[in-house]
């Protein structure tokens, strides 16, 4: 006799799940953080070197470097940047949506060590004499941009300017950014494009806390200089070892093609399941939809970045979820062919298939964990999605499918209908 309660529960559960998925899809899609390969942007890998002899590149130095880079990224206005330390002495920076690659590169890697030297390159003052965060952009009488600074000790500036005036006619206070050993004011002054920022003449002693840096700046250059000074100098030297950029249009095209390919793959999988496993295949297909919604929900909840390898891992996870269903449904078919009732075959098939499904997913979880621990960049993204996919597979494709199919089996509506599982009556042992 058919029980209506389990059938009602089956459809009620489907309706509730359908409503939840329908209302959650839009927020999930709008909150997905896209990686460089999907959104476009700039990625660079730096080798971290000591700024001065004897400096150790330890975890503290790396953390300080990351903090300084973070401040500079805020200047660029990048949303969802990704900064990661690799192998203890490398920093990978991913900046989705960045269009001006050269400006990003300069802001990130410039050490921003400001120094005031005389015409013989002797150090007079440096950035430590400035009040932090007080650099501003202003405009002179000719409406040209300049950068204003505030000094901690006006008397020290008075002493420096008094000394500079005594060097007449070479009374220049040369302002350098990232002065390197071997740099020379005399050599640079003869060039059309010199390395120092400016070299104003000092004609009198200046006892003031306000200093300005003027030159042939554009407004953008003045703002960048101001931002660099306010963000502070880098505690280490960054040497670029690798960089790449992805155009926004290329990223969008890649995403469209990947989603299109994924949709075809999912459709083919569902069609295969329906043809070979009938009702069991339909239940498996329904749990796949739930699987994809849950995976994306967890991914967004973790605020992870979705990349092309991540999408590939998700589609791979779909295949693994289907594999779990196939193992279970094949076991049920074997039990039905052995002459068991639908209910007995369902219970025995699930019991026999579970160890195999657990072993298959556990080995994948181990592989994904190793990839996450030892991998870098996109490999980590692939590993994260693969780990999430495997965990969600247990919840949806194993237990979710069992609950849905179990409701129909326990209603006894499937009794005497082995064809709903893809089993012909002629294949059942003992049947005539």
C-alpha positions in Angstrom: 0.0 0.0 0.0 1.3 3.4 -1.0 2.0 5.8 1.9 1.2 9.4 1.1 3.2 10.9 4.0 6.7 10.3 2.6 5.5 11.5 -0.9 4.2 14.7 0.6 7.4 15.2 2.5 9.4 14.6 -0.7 7.7 17.3 -2.6 7.5 19.7 0.4 11.3 19.3 0.8 11.9 20.0 -2.9 9.7 23.1 -2.8 11.5 24.4 0.3 14.9 23.8 -1.3 13.8 25.4 -4.5 12.6 28.5 -2.7 15.9 28.8 -0.8 18.0 28.4 -3.9 15.9 30.8 -5.9 16.3 33.6 -3.3 20.0 32.9 -2.6 21.3 32.7 -6.2 21.2 36.4 -6.9 23.0 37.5 -3.7 25.6 34.8 -4.2 26.3 35.8 -7.8 26.6 39.5 -6.8 29.0 38.8 -4.0 31.4 36.5 -5.8 35.0 37.9 -5.8 36.5 37.3 -9.2 40.2 36.7 -9.7 42.5 38.3 -12.2 41.8 35.8 -14.9 38.1 36.6 -14.8 38.0 40.3 -13.9 41.3 41.5 -15.4 44.0 43.2 -13.5 47.7 43.0 -12.5 49.7 40.4 -10.7 53.3 40.7 -9.6 55.7 38.5 -7.6 58.5 40.2 -5.6 61.7 38.7 -4.1 62.3 40.4 -0.8 65.8 41.6 -0.3 67.5 43.4 2.7 67.3 47.1 2.6 70.6 47.4 4.4 73.5 45.1 5.2 72.9 42.8 8.2 69.1 43.0 7.9 67.4 39.7 8.4 64.4 38.8 6.2 62.4 37.0 9.0 58.6 36.7 9.5 58.4 40.1 11.2 60.1 41.8 8.3 57.8 40.1 5.8 54.7 41.1 7.9 55.9 44.7 8.0 56.4 44.6 4.2 52.9 43.3 3.6 51.5 46.0 5.9 53.3 48.7 3.9 52.1 47.2 0.6 48.5 47.1 1.9 48.7 50.9 2.6 49.8 51.5 -0.9 47.1 49.3 -2.4 44.6 51.4 -0.5 45.9 54.4 -2.5 45.1 52.6 -5.8 41.5 52.0 -4.6 41.6 48.3 -5.5 38.8 46.2 -4.1 39.6 42.6 -3.0 43.4 42.7 -3.4 45.2 39.5 -2.6 48.7 39.7 -0.9 50.4 36.4 0.0 53.8 35.4 1.4 55.4 32.5 -0.5 58.4 30.4 0.5 59.2 32.8 3.4 60.9 35.5 1.2 58.5 36.2 -1.7 55.4 38.3 -1.8 52.7 37.8 -4.5 50.4 40.8 -5.1 47.2 40.4 -7.1 45.2 43.5 -7.9 41.9 42.8 -9.8 40.5 45.6 -11.9 43.8 47.6 -12.1 44.2 49.3 -15.5 47.3 51.4 -15.0 49.9 48.7 -14.6 52.9 51.0 -14.5 51.5 53.3 -11.8 50.7 50.2 -9.7 54.2 48.8 -10.1 55.8 52.1 -9.1 53.6 52.6 -6.1 54.2 49.1 -4.8 57.9 48.7 -5.3 59.2 52.2 -4.6 60.9 52.1 -1.2 59.8 55.7 -0.6 62.9 56.6 1.4 63.0 60.4 1.3 66.3 62.1 1.9 67.7 65.7 1.8 71.3 65.9 0.7 73.7 68.7 -0.2 75.3 69.0 -3.6 78.1 66.6 -2.6 75.5 64.0 -1.8 76.1 64.2 2.0 73.0 63.3 4.0 71.4 66.2 5.8 67.9 64.9 6.7 65.7 62.0 5.9 62.1 60.8 6.2 62.4 60.1 9.9 62.4 63.9 10.4 58.9 64.2 9.0 55.6 64.2 10.9 53.9 60.9 9.6 50.8 61.3 7.4 51.1 65.1 7.0 52.1 65.2 3.3 49.6 67.1 1.2 49.2 68.4 -2.4 49.0 72.1 -2.9 49.3 74.6 -5.8 51.7 77.5 -6.3 50.9 80.9 -7.8 51.3 79.4 -11.3 48.7 76.7 -10.4 51.4 74.1 -10.5 51.1 71.2 -8.1 53.5 70.8 -5.2 53.8 68.6 -2.1 53.9 70.1 1.4 55.5 68.4 4.3 55.6 69.0 8.1 58.9 68.6 10.1 59.1 67.4 13.6 61.9 69.8 14.6 62.0 73.2 12.9 65.4 74.0 14.6 67.0 71.1 12.8 65.8 72.4 9.5 67.1 75.8 10.4 70.5 74.3 11.1 70.5 72.4 7.8 69.4 75.4 5.7 72.1 77.6 7.4 74.7 75.1 6.4 73.4 74.8 2.8 73.6 78.6 2.4 77.3 78.5 3.2 77.9 76.4 0.1 77.0 79.2 -2.3 77.0 79.1 -5.3 76.2 75.4 -4.8 73.6 76.1 -2.2 71.1 73.4 -3.3 69.1 71.2 -1.0 68.8 68.1 -3.1 65.7 66.0 -2.4 66.0 62.3 -3.3 63.6 59.4 -3.3 65.4 56.0 -2.9 68.9 57.3 -3.1 71.3 54.5 -4.0 75.0 54.2 -3.4 76.7 55.6 -6.4 74.0 58.2 -7.2 75.4 61.7 -7.8 73.8 65.1 -7.9 76.4 66.4 -10.3 75.9 63.5 -12.7 72.1 63.6 -12.5 71.9 67.4 -12.9 73.5 67.1 -16.4 70.7 64.8 -17.6 67.3 65.8 -19.0 65.5 63.4 -16.7 67.3 63.1 -13.4 66.7 60.7 -10.5 66.4 63.3 -7.7 63.0 64.9 -7.2 64.1 68.5 -7.0 67.1 70.7 -6.0 65.8 74.1 -4.7 68.4 76.8 -3.9 68.5 77.9 -0.3 69.4 81.6 0.1 68.7 82.0 3.8 68.2 80.1 7.1 64.7 78.7 7.4 63.4 78.2 10.9 60.0 76.6 10.0 58.2 73.3 10.3 56.7 73.6 6.9 58.6 72.3 3.8 57.4 72.0 0.2 58.7 69.9 -2.7 58.1 71.5 -6.1 59.1 70.4 -9.5 57.6 69.7 -12.9 54.9 67.5 -11.4 51.6 66.5 -12.9 48.7 66.4 -10.5 48.9 62.6 -10.6 52.6 62.6 -9.9 52.2 65.0 -7.0 49.4 62.8 -5.5 51.4 59.6 -5.9 54.4 61.3 -4.1 52.1 62.5 -1.3 50.6 59.0 -1.0 54.0 57.3 -0.9 55.3 59.6 1.8 52.1 59.1 3.9 52.2 55.3 3.5 55.7 55.2 4.9 58.9 53.7 3.4 59.1 50.0 2.8 61.2 48.2 5.5 62.7 45.9 2.8 63.7 46.1 -0.9 61.4 44.5 -3.4 62.8 42.9 -6.6 60.3 42.1 -9.2 60.7 38.5 -10.5 57.5 38.0 -12.4 54.4 40.0 -13.5 51.4 39.6 -15.7 48.4 41.6 -16.6 45.0 40.5 -17.9 42.7 42.8 -19.8 39.2 43.3 -18.5 37.6 42.2 -21.8 39.8 39.1 -22.0 38.8 38.2 -18.4 35.1 38.6 -19.3 35.4 36.5 -22.4 37.2 33.8 -20.4 34.5 33.7 -17.8 31.7 33.5 -20.5 33.5 30.7 -22.3 34.2 28.8 -19.1 30.6 29.1 -17.9 29.3 28.0 -21.3 31.6 25.0 -21.3 30.6 24.2 -17.7 26.9 24.4 -18.6 27.3 21.9 -21.4 29.2 19.6 -19.1 26.5 19.7 -16.5 23.8 19.2 -19.0 25.6 16.2 -20.5 26.1 14.7 -17.0 22.4 15.1 -16.2 21.3 13.6 -19.5 23.6 10.6 -18.9 22.2 10.1 -15.4 18.6 10.2 -16.6 19.2 7.7 -19.4 21.0 5.1 -17.3 19.5 5.5 -13.9 16.0 6.9 -14.6 14.5 8.1 -11.3 17.8 7.6 -9.4 19.4 9.8 -12.1 16.7 12.4 -11.7 17.3 12.6 -7.9 21.1 12.8 -8.6 20.5 15.7 -11.0 18.4 17.5 -8.4 21.1 17.1 -5.8 23.7 18.5 -8.3 21.7 21.7 -8.5 21.7 21.8 -4.7 25.5 21.0 -4.7 26.4 23.9 -6.9 24.3 26.4 -4.9 25.8 25.2 -1.6 29.4 25.2 -3.0 29.1 28.8 -4.3 27.4 29.8 -1.0 30.3 28.4 1.1 32.8 29.9 -1.3 31.3 33.4 -1.1 30.9 33.0 2.7 34.6 32.4 3.0 35.2 35.5 0.9 37.5 33.4 -1.4 38.5 34.6 -4.8 37.0 32.7 -7.8 39.4 32.0 -10.6 39.4 29.9 -13.7 41.1 27.0 -11.9 38.5 27.4 -9.2 35.7 27.0 -11.7 37.5 23.9 -13.1 37.7 22.4 -9.6 33.9 23.0 -9.1 33.1 21.2 -12.4 35.5 18.5 -11.4 33.6 18.3 -8.1 30.4 17.8 -10.0 31.9 14.8 -11.7 33.0 13.4 -8.3 29.5 14.1 -6.9 27.9 12.2 -9.8 30.5 9.4 -9.3 29.3 9.0 -5.7 25.7 8.7 -6.9 26.7 6.2 -9.7 28.4 4.0 -7.2 25.3 4.0 -4.9 22.8 3.5 -7.8 24.9 0.7 -9.3 24.9 -1.1 -6.0 21.1 -0.7 -5.8 20.7 -2.1 -9.3 22.9 -5.1 -8.3 20.7 -5.8 -5.3 17.5 -5.5 -7.5 19.0 -8.0 -10.0 19.6 -10.3 -7.1 15.9 -10.5 -6.5 15.5 -8.1 -3.5 12.6 -5.8 -3.0 13.1 -2.1 -3.8 13.3 -1.2 -0.1 15.8 -3.9 0.7 17.9 -3.1 -2.4 17.9 0.6 -1.4 19.2 -0.2 2.1 21.7 -2.7 1.1 23.0 -0.7 -1.9 23.6 2.4 0.3 25.3 0.4 3.0 27.7 -1.3 0.5 28.5 1.8 -1.4 29.3 4.1 1.5 32.9 2.8 2.2 33.8 3.1 -1.5 32.5 6.7 -1.7 34.3 7.7 1.5 37.6 6.2 0.3 37.3 7.9 -3.1 36.6 11.4 -1.6 39.2 11.0 1.2 42.0 10.4 -1.3 40.9 13.5 -3.2 40.8 15.6 0.0 44.4 14.5 0.8 45.6 15.5 -2.6 43.8 18.8 -2.4 45.2 19.5 1.1 48.8 18.9 -0.2 48.1 21.2 -3.2 46.9 23.9 -0.8 49.9 23.6 1.6 52.6 23.4 -1.1 50.9 25.2 -4.0 50.9 28.9 -4.8 48.5 31.4 -6.3 46.0 29.7 -8.7 47.0 26.3 -7.4 45.8 27.2 -3.9 42.5 28.5 -5.4 42.0 25.2 -7.2 42.7 23.3 -4.0 40.3 25.4 -1.9 37.4 24.8 -4.3 38.3 21.1 -4.5 38.2 20.8 -0.7 34.9 22.6 -0.5 33.5 20.4 -3.3 34.4 17.2 -1.6 32.9 18.2 1.8 29.7 19.4 0.1 29.5 16.2 -1.9 29.0 14.2 1.3 26.2 16.5 2.4 24.3 16.7 -0.9 25.2 13.9 -3.3 25.5 11.2 -0.6 23.1 12.0 2.2 20.9 14.5 0.3 20.2 12.0 -2.5 19.6 9.2 0.1 17.0 11.4 1.9 15.1 12.3 -1.3 15.2 8.8 -2.8 14.6 7.2 0.6 11.3 9.1 1.0 10.0 7.7 -2.3 11.2 4.2 -1.5 9.7 4.2 1.9 6.4 5.3 0.5 6.3 2.0 -1.4 5.3 3.9 -4.6 8.3 2.3 -6.3 7.5 -1.3 -5.4 7.3 -3.6 -8.4 8.8 -0.8 -10.6 12.5 -1.8 -10.9 12.6 -0.1 -14.4 12.6 3.2 -12.5 16.2 2.3 -11.5 17.2 1.2 -15.0 16.7 -2.6 -14.2 14.7 -4.8 -16.6 12.5 -7.4 -15.2 14.2 -10.0 -17.3 17.5 -9.2 -15.6 16.1 -10.0 -12.1 17.2 -13.4 -10.8 14.3 -15.8 -10.5 11.9 -13.8 -12.7 10.1 -15.4 -15.6 
